[in-house]
Amino acid sequence: MLVEFFLHLRSFRLPVSTREFLTLVEALDRRVVSGSLDDFYAVARACLVKDEQFYDRFDAAFASYFEGIDARFDAGAKVPDEWLRREFLRHLSDEDRRAIESLGGIDRLLERFRERLAEQRERHQGGSKWIGTGGTSPFGAHGFHPEGIRLGSQSAGHRSAVRVWDERAFRNLDGDVELNTRNLRIALRRLRRFAREGVPDELDLDGTVSGTAKNAGWLDLQLRPERRNRVAVLLLLDVGGSMDPHVETCEALFSAARSEFRRLETFYFHNCIYDHLWRNNHRRRTEMVSTLELLRTYGPDWKVVVVGDAAMSPYELTAIDGSAEYRNLEPGLAWLARIFGHFRRVVWWNPEPERAWMVTRSTELILGALGPRMFPLTLDGIGAGIAALRH
């Protein structure tokens, strides 16, 4: 069964290796977990999934492979009456209460549940008595009974059980799912590069143990510099106008970037970058930062991320005085060319769907100057952009 499970995970495009599979087999052989399906899920994910971005894919594969298989119960296990009773009362509608009264009340329902649990010795499919799946017993899953307790797997659609015993809520972290701060942080984490720098003030445990052993047991305390993220990121954000519908996504990206990178500098612009940007949108008219000063301040090794929909009048890119806000003495493309030429690694994340890029003339012009380094602002697009920033 485990080999089939392994192949099933691979069919879901999970990068599961033979070594990781053998680690899972060893964990089961050493009885790290009990016979519970929940315990197996936890240890399998810990052994087989090494990157959080694949958690949703593993959850989907696990759910499809074990669909219809109930978690194993210990017949002698004590199910707390107080917990069951409290949950029943919290979820019951008036109609449910009347249905349960037809069985003799909650006390009688719990009593019958314990009797069945004590008598049953194997998994059961169908029927009207035993705890199992696909029947009309008041205890089980994938069946129908107007009142009862559902145990195991997902509902068959009737949603008539008194308590959904083990319903899980899986969380997407992969592909084109809705962006939020958590999955953005996971995606941005791939860009970090750590190195030890600064004053040696962190205990080097391995070095201390090795030095003490070589020193015949006399304590030889070893210190090392702190491990810090050395990646420097320049984040340039388009604000206002056509970017207003994307404010929440940009806020999530900004929050995630700020938590992941210690060396992060953020500047704003509107539509296109000209001879200045600004740090504070409330003071954009009075506290401007010269673009030339920005190029002198930040070296070519900084990673530059531009976030904008690239949607504007083509004249804003190609003409003097083409800006919708003020007199620009040079075309926008000239300023973008300076930025693209100064920094070694530049990507542009566009919140608009990729299919719309080719019908927007301004986007075509920016792509011509930038090259194939514009990506959609989705998790897949962020992953591709990070790969471009790293290489």
Secondary structure in CASP SS format (residue, H / E / C, confidence):
PFRMAT SS
TARGET T0000
AUTHOR 0000-0000-0000
METHOD secondary structure of the structure
MODEL  1
M C 1.00
L H 1.00
V H 1.00
E H 1.00
F H 1.00
F H 1.00
L H 1.00
H H 1.00
L H 1.00
R H 1.00
S H 1.00
F C 1.00
R C 1.00
L C 1.00
P C 1.00
V C 1.00
S C 1.00
T H 1.00
R H 1.00
E H 1.00
F H 1.00
L H 1.00
T H 1.00
L H 1.00
V H 1.00
E H 1.00
A H 1.00
L H 1.00
D H 1.00
R C 1.00
R C 1.00
V C 1.00
V C 1.00
S C 1.00
G C 1.00
S C 1.00
L H 1.00
D H 1.00
D H 1.00
F H 1.00
Y H 1.00
A H 1.00
V H 1.00
A H 1.00
R H 1.00
A H 1.00
C H 1.00
L H 1.00
V C 1.00
K C 1.00
D C 1.00
E H 1.00
Q H 1.00
F H 1.00
Y H 1.00
D H 1.00
R H 1.00
F H 1.00
D H 1.00
A H 1.00
A H 1.00
F H 1.00
A H 1.00
S H 1.00
Y H 1.00
F C 1.00
E C 1.00
G C 1.00
I C 1.00
D C 1.00
A C 1.00
R C 1.00
F C 1.00
D C 1.00
A C 1.00
G C 1.00
A C 1.00
K C 1.00
V C 1.00
P C 1.00
D H 1.00
E H 1.00
W H 1.00
L H 1.00
R H 1.00
R H 1.00
E H 1.00
F H 1.00
L H 1.00
R H 1.00
H H 1.00
L C 1.00
S C 1.00
D H 1.00
E H 1.00
D H 1.00
R H 1.00
R H 1.00
A H 1.00
I H 1.00
E H 1.00
S C 1.00
L C 1.00
G C 1.00
G C 1.00
I H 1.00
D H 1.00
R H 1.00
L H 1.00
L H 1.00
E H 1.00
R H 1.00
F H 1.00
R H 1.00
E H 1.00
R H 1.00
L H 1.00
A H 1.00
E H 1.00
Q C 1.00
R C 1.00
E C 1.00
R C 1.00
H C 1.00
Q E 1.00
G C 1.00
G C 1.00
S C 1.00
K C 1.00
W C 1.00
I C 1.00
G E 1.00
T E 1.00
G C 1.00
G C 1.00
T C 1.00
S C 1.00
P C 1.00
F E 1.00
G E 1.00
A E 1.00
H C 1.00
G C 1.00
F C 1.00
H C 1.00
P C 1.00
E C 1.00
G C 1.00
I E 1.00
R E 1.00
L C 1.00
G C 1.00
S C 1.00
Q C 1.00
S C 1.00
A C 1.00
G C 1.00
H C 1.00
R C 1.00
S C 1.00
A C 1.00
V C 1.00
R C 1.00
V E 1.00
W C 1.00
D C 1.00
E C 1.00
R C 1.00
A C 1.00
F C 1.00
R C 1.00
N C 1.00
L C 1.00
D C 1.00
G C 1.00
D C 1.00
V C 1.00
E C 1.00
L C 1.00
N C 1.00
T H 1.00
R H 1.00
N H 1.00
L H 1.00
R H 1.00
I H 1.00
A H 1.00
L H 1.00
R H 1.00
R H 1.00
L H 1.00
R C 1.00
R C 1.00
F E 1.00
A E 1.00
R E 1.00
E E 1.00
G E 1.00
V E 1.00
P E 1.00
D E 1.00
E E 1.00
L E 1.00
D C 1.00
L H 1.00
D H 1.00
G H 1.00
T H 1.00
V H 1.00
S H 1.00
G H 1.00
T H 1.00
A H 1.00
K H 1.00
N C 1.00
A C 1.00
G C 1.00
W C 1.00
L C 1.00
D C 1.00
L C 1.00
Q C 1.00
L E 1.00
R E 1.00
P E 1.00
E E 1.00
R E 1.00
R E 1.00
N E 1.00
R C 1.00
V C 1.00
A E 1.00
V E 1.00
L E 1.00
L E 1.00
L E 1.00
L E 1.00
D E 1.00
V C 1.00
G C 1.00
G H 1.00
S H 1.00
M H 1.00
D H 1.00
P H 1.00
H H 1.00
V H 1.00
E H 1.00
T H 1.00
C H 1.00
E H 1.00
A H 1.00
L H 1.00
F H 1.00
S H 1.00
A H 1.00
A H 1.00
R H 1.00
S H 1.00
E H 1.00
F C 1.00
R C 1.00
R E 1.00
L E 1.00
E E 1.00
T E 1.00
F E 1.00
Y E 1.00
F E 1.00
H C 1.00
N C 1.00
C C 1.00
I C 1.00
Y C 1.00
D C 1.00
H E 1.00
L E 1.00
W E 1.00
R C 1.00
N C 1.00
N H 1.00
H H 1.00
R H 1.00
R C 1.00
R C 1.00
T C 1.00
E C 1.00
M E 1.00
V E 1.00
S E 1.00
T H 1.00
L H 1.00
E H 1.00
L H 1.00
L H 1.00
R H 1.00
T H 1.00
Y C 1.00
G C 1.00
P C 1.00
D C 1.00
W C 1.00
K E 1.00
V E 1.00
V E 1.00
V E 1.00
V E 1.00
G C 1.00
D C 1.00
A C 1.00
A C 1.00
M C 1.00
S C 1.00
P C 1.00
Y H 1.00
E H 1.00
L H 1.00
T H 1.00
A C 1.00
I C 1.00
D C 1.00
G C 1.00
S C 1.00
A C 1.00
E C 1.00
Y C 1.00
R C 1.00
N C 1.00
L C 1.00
E C 1.00
P C 1.00
G H 1.00
L H 1.00
A H 1.00
W H 1.00
L H 1.00
A H 1.00
R H 1.00
I H 1.00
F H 1.00
G H 1.00
H H 1.00
F C 1.00
R C 1.00
R E 1.00
V E 1.00
V E 1.00
W E 1.00
W E 1.00
N E 1.00
P C 1.00
E C 1.00
P C 1.00
E H 1.00
R H 1.00
A H 1.00
W H 1.00
M H 1.00
V H 1.00
T C 1.00
R H 1.00
S H 1.00
T H 1.00
E H 1.00
L H 1.00
I H 1.00
L H 1.00
G H 1.00
A H 1.00
L H 1.00
G C 1.00
P C 1.00
R C 1.00
M E 1.00
F E 1.00
P E 1.00
L C 1.00
T C 1.00
L H 1.00
D H 1.00
G H 1.00
I H 1.00
G H 1.00
A H 1.00
G H 1.00
I H 1.00
A H 1.00
A H 1.00
L H 1.00
R H 1.00
H C 1.00
END
